[in-house]
């Protein structure tokens, strides 16, 4: 297992090193968040990112209020 410490930029992005991206190719990445860790795992199934849209859960009652939705997504 290779571990790397990465900074999170002001937009909340984490840079994945180029040599890792070359090995991943066009694979989809699963991101799992918990209280004390973030797990990023490449998924072997090749598919479209839109295949996973319904797996995202957001605790918002009204999706018409875009400000509340944006606050839930980005914190």
C-alpha positions in Angstrom: 0.0 0.0 0.0 1.3 3.4 -1.0 0.3 6.4 1.2 0.6 10.0 0.2 -0.1 13.2 2.2 -1.9 15.7 0.0 -3.0 19.3 0.6 -6.7 20.2 0.1 -6.9 23.4 -2.0 -9.2 26.3 -1.3 -11.9 24.7 -3.5 -11.8 21.4 -1.5 -9.9 19.5 -4.2 -7.3 16.8 -3.7 -4.7 16.3 -6.4 -4.1 12.7 -7.4 -0.5 12.2 -8.6 -0.1 11.8 -12.4 1.5 8.4 -12.1 -1.5 7.1 -10.2 -3.9 8.6 -12.7 -2.0 6.9 -15.6 -2.6 3.5 -13.9 -6.3 4.2 -13.2 -7.1 5.1 -16.8 -10.8 5.8 -17.2 -11.9 3.9 -14.1 -14.5 5.4 -11.8 -13.4 6.3 -8.3 -15.5 5.7 -5.2 -15.1 8.2 -2.3 -16.3 7.2 1.1 -16.5 9.7 3.9 -16.7 9.0 7.6 -16.0 11.1 10.7 -12.3 10.4 10.8 -11.2 9.2 7.4 -11.7 9.6 3.6 -11.4 6.5 1.5 -10.8 6.8 -2.2 -11.0 3.5 -4.2 -10.9 2.8 -7.9 -13.8 0.7 -9.0 -13.0 -2.0 -11.5 -16.3 -1.6 -13.3 -16.0 0.6 -16.3 -19.0 2.8 -16.7 -20.3 6.2 -16.9 -20.2 8.5 -13.9 -23.9 9.1 -14.4 -24.5 5.4 -13.4 -23.7 6.4 -9.8 -25.8 9.6 -9.5 -28.6 7.8 -7.7 -26.2 6.5 -5.0 -25.6 10.1 -3.6 -27.7 10.9 -0.6 -28.3 14.5 0.5 -30.5 15.4 3.5 -32.5 18.2 1.9 -36.3 18.4 1.8 -36.7 20.8 -1.0 -34.5 20.5 -4.1 -36.0 23.7 -5.5 -34.1 25.8 -3.0 -30.7 25.7 -4.7 -29.0 27.7 -1.9 -29.9 25.1 0.7 -28.9 22.3 -1.6 -25.6 23.9 -2.4 -24.9 24.5 1.4 -25.6 20.8 2.1 -23.3 19.6 -0.7 -20.4 22.0 0.0 -20.9 22.6 3.7 
